[in-house]
Amino acid sequence: MDLHFGDSKPTDDERAAVDALLGPPESSWEGADRTDADLRWARGGRAARDRRDLLLPGLHAINDRIGWISEGALGYLCRRLTVPPAEAYGVATFYAMFSVRPRPATVLRVCTDLACAAAGASALCAGVEAGLGPGAHVERSPCLGLCERAPAALAVRAGDPVRTAVAAPATVAAAVLAATAPDSAPEEPPAALAVPQAGQEGLTLLRRVGVVDPSSLDDYRAHGGYTALRHAFALGPAGVIREVTDSGLVGRGGAAFPTGRKWQATASQPGRPHYLVCNADESEPGTFKDRVIMEGDPYALVEAMTIAAYAIGAHRGFVYLRGEYPRATRRLRYALGQARARGLLGDDILGQGFSFDIEIRRGAGAYICGEETALFNSIEGYRGEPRSKPPFPVEQGLFGRPTAENNVETLVNVLPILTMGAPAYAATGTAKSTGPKLFCVSGSVARPGVYELPFGATLGELLRLAGVRENLRAVLLGGAAGGFVRPDELGIPLTFEGTRQAGTTLGSGVVMAFDDSVPLPRLLLRIAQFFRDESCGQCVPCRVGTVRQEEALHRIVARGGADAAGDIALLREVGRAMRDASICGLGQTAWNAVESAIDRLGAYE
């Protein structure tokens, strides 16, 4: 393999950032300053190539320390990992949080997505740009997962260590302070403030949020923690899978695939090793429930992943966590360390002879990596582009091995299934949608946040809990990939089958309310811009279709909705092509919200 290393050299700081992750280089081939080494042969061979999965952490290490990734730094990282620089450049430029061009050490990301746009993000951006000097770089960002506190801004200052600060709800002054003095910015409010029901009786998934100290393993265990894992060891792997199957649990990320079937299919594969991946890259605009769980009850995720790994026969697991979630990253990293120290991760967990450990891999701003196979590619050190199926992940997933992938909410549902039993769990909700569900409510409501309700509650009941405002214009279910419903459709039952029968989707549980002060055409244009930006570009229907969709909506907005019939016909044609021919769910759903706004809301009439 000809790696084509350039002549650019890393700075001392860049070299230190990489070496802190990988350790010091052992030869001149890896970049060591040794005159007696022979560069005509490479050391390491397969062992070096097997470290390709450290490419994404390495890019983070450079970006965190320096603020951007220079040619010299990229070349040094590639030499250490035996990765062709051209391939690494393609990976580095794939993610929105990385830059291969010089920029200031401080980056302020101001969310301009749906909830924040409705809360005045445009005025916030203008004020921040006027108030910040040349020492900071302002980026208009897609959803930061802080929708309950819109508008939101995230400041990241490169250095050793990297510093972050969140301003939400953000004013111009608060955002400027976060960017100029992140250490002096006010601390984020407790995760419990994102849960209006915190402390109430009857909660299942959220019962510990706001009740336990999220940093204390002892507090977690005092409130029922690790009871489910002991039940799992008593049942055995097959018994755990049987309980999860009998409970009727389906994936909470939107696809609603039966979790027990996925685990059984993975466990039955003869190939070894097996892997478990937790998808914590919730990038759907309006979604923030997984963040709240990781910030408010991180040990629940650690325990649930241990149970899942035991069931499928995995000894190594990964949490792919949004790069825009610094507090969740800190909380989960600390929880993993405490669990290892107490014998709840690592070798011989609870004396049962089962070994399992978890690694955190940070995403870097790519919505497409919420798709499971794109996520696998990202972890492996490649561009986060979806793979064609089959083979399916349960057969050939991460590193080509059998893999079970679930999101945070799906996994934490396993705890009550094992503690209360599958029949009791299945008795909650409906026959086809069992158990409790978390809903992320934002927009034109008095009490935005994460709500836990049993499947089968109506949309109206949920919005009354959240305090929906008067003059409701529309409700978006499922986020940007979902669909709009009218104010007279609030009787829709919040189940997978109920929303499907109503011609919409439940998705990941996003519920965004918009009153008549929000200009609907501008909202649709923002959705189209989001999909154009987030398309990975791998397949033609999505790569071209998302651009054509945005262009048509721009023309409609520019004309004030007049003479829109031709562009609407074009939108329908493009939307059908994306839905039928795109490789993954991004292109397949990119037209959903626009279509529903045209057909259900009469957006351009």
Summary of the structure (lengths in Angstrom):
residues: 605
radius of gyration: 24.0
end to end distance: 59.5
largest distance: 78.4
contacts: 2210
relative contact order: 0.09
helix: 47%
strand: 14%
